[in-house]
Structures are given as C-alpha cells and as structure tokens.
C-alpha cells in the first residue's frame, strides 16, 4: 500500500483510526439522509466521503465503478475527451 493512512501509522493505531472514521462516516450518512437536501445533493454528500474512506483503507477505486458522469467530468476537465478522439 502506498500513499494511504497506513503509511504513516502503526497497524494498531491504523485499525483504531479506520474504525473511528467508519463510525463517524455512518453517523454523517444518517444525518445527511435525514436532511431536507435534494436527493442528488445527498448522494454527492455521501459518495465523496465514502471514496475518501476507501482510499484511507488502501482500496483502489476501479474506473468501472465510478459513475459515468464523474468520468466524463474528469475527462472534460483534463481535455481528455478531445485528445482521445484525435
């Protein structure tokens, strides 16, 4: 694993840290879900912290698991859509 929380913490501290993050993320998701926010806003507010938590655990995020809109937005922001067509 590289560039993750594990790189900077002992294994036992890392495990406690991840459990704390998992618990806090669950509480955050419950709060967002119970809010009066628009469904798409709730989805965004929940999905991005989940991705961050996966990164902290050292889990890779496969391109195929990302929403197509996110991939398209990334490609557009990097001018990849135009480059790939040439």
C-alpha positions in Angstrom: 0.0 0.0 0.0 1.3 3.5 -0.8 0.0 7.0 -0.1 -2.5 5.8 2.4 -3.1 6.4 6.1 -1.3 3.1 6.8 1.9 4.6 5.5 2.0 7.0 8.5 0.5 5.0 11.3 1.3 1.8 13.2 -1.1 -1.1 12.4 -3.0 -1.0 15.7 -3.4 2.8 15.5 -4.4 2.5 11.9 -7.1 0.0 12.8 -8.5 2.2 15.6 -8.3 5.2 13.2 -10.3 3.4 10.5 -12.9 2.2 12.9 -13.4 5.7 14.2 -13.7 7.0 10.6 -16.1 4.2 9.7 -18.3 5.1 12.7 -18.2 8.8 12.0 -19.0 8.2 8.3 -22.0 6.2 9.3 -23.3 8.9 11.6 -22.7 11.5 8.9 -24.6 9.4 6.3 -27.5 9.1 8.7 -27.6 12.9 9.2 -27.4 13.6 5.5 -30.0 11.0 4.7 -32.4 12.5 7.3 -31.9 16.1 6.0 -34.1 18.0 3.6 -31.5 18.2 0.9 -32.3 17.2 -2.6 -31.7 13.5 -3.4 -28.8 14.3 -5.8 -27.2 16.5 -3.2 -27.5 13.8 -0.6 -25.9 11.3 -3.0 -23.0 13.6 -3.6 -22.5 14.4 0.1 -22.4 10.7 0.9 -20.5 9.3 -2.1 -17.4 11.5 -1.9 -16.6 10.8 1.8 -17.1 7.1 1.1 -14.5 7.3 -1.6 -12.1 9.1 0.7 -12.7 6.3 3.3 -11.9 3.7 0.7 -8.7 5.5 -0.1 -7.8 5.6 3.6 -8.3 1.8 3.7 -6.0 1.4 0.8 -8.7 0.1 -1.5 -8.3 1.0 -5.1 -11.1 2.7 -7.0 -11.6 0.9 -10.3 -12.6 3.2 -13.2 -15.5 0.9 -13.9 -17.0 1.6 -10.5 -17.1 5.4 -11.0 -20.3 7.0 -12.2 -20.1 7.8 -15.9 -20.8 11.5 -15.2 -17.7 11.6 -12.9 -15.5 10.0 -15.6 -16.9 12.4 -18.3 -16.4 15.4 -16.0 -12.8 14.4 -15.3 -12.1 13.8 -19.0 -13.6 17.2 -19.8 -11.6 18.9 -17.1 -8.4 17.4 -18.4 -9.3 17.8 -22.1 -9.1 14.1 -22.4 -12.2 13.8 -24.5 -10.7 15.8 -27.3 -7.3 14.2 -27.1 -8.7 10.7 -27.3 -10.6 11.4 -30.4 -7.6 12.6 -32.4 
